[in-house]
Amino acid sequence: MPNRFFAPNCPEAGSVSLDGPEAHHLMHVLRISAGQRIEVFGGHGLVATAEVLAVRKRDVELRIVTSRQEIPPSREVILGTAVPKGDRFDWLIEKATELGVTRIVPLITSRSSVDPRDSKLDKLRQTVITACKQCGRNHLLELSPVTPWADFVRNEFPNRAVFIAHPSSDTSPLSFDGSTL
C-alpha cells in the first residue's frame, strides 16, 4: 500500500497543499522530492494520486493526477460506548475505524468515570485519521458529542435494528414506548 496522506480540502482535480504534520512527514521522514507520487484522501470518500510539485519550507505542493470518489457505506454502523479509562478509548477508536464503524457516540452512563474534554476529542480525531491512513479507509469515522445513555437509545434508533451487548445474561430486555428491544 502506498503512503497515504490526509488532505481535508483535497479537490478532484488541480492542486492541493499539505502543511503541518503531513508536510513534516513528507519532508523530514520520507524526504520526498518533486516528481514523486503519493496517495491523498479527503476523509469524505475522495482518494487521489498526486504528484509532488514543490517542497517548500513549511508545506508541500501537490498536483492531482487521478482521483475517484468512493461511495459511502450502504449501512451505517453506530457504536455507543462508555469512555474507558486511559488509552483504551484511543485503541477502541482505532479498531472501530479499521472495522468500518461509521460513528462513535461516547456515552455518559451510571458508572461513567471519564468525560472526554475537547482537547481529548482533538487527539481522538487524529487517531481516526491515522487509522484511516493505515487501513486504507477513505471515509472518516465520525465522533459524536458526549451523550447520556437514555438520550442515545431514545433518539438514535427509531425504526432501526439495535444490538446491545451486555456482560450479564440475567438482565431484562430494554423497553421504550412499550416496545421491547
Secondary structure, DSSP 4 states (H G I P E B T S, - for coil): ---EEE-TT--SSSEEEEEHHHHHIIIIIS---TT-EEEEE-SBSEEEEEEEEEE-SSEEEEEEEEEEEPPPPSS--EEEEE--STTHHHHHHHHHHHHT--EEEEEE-TT------HHHHHHHHHHHHHHHHHHT--BPPEEPPPEEHHHHHHHH-TTS------S-TTPPPPEETTEE-
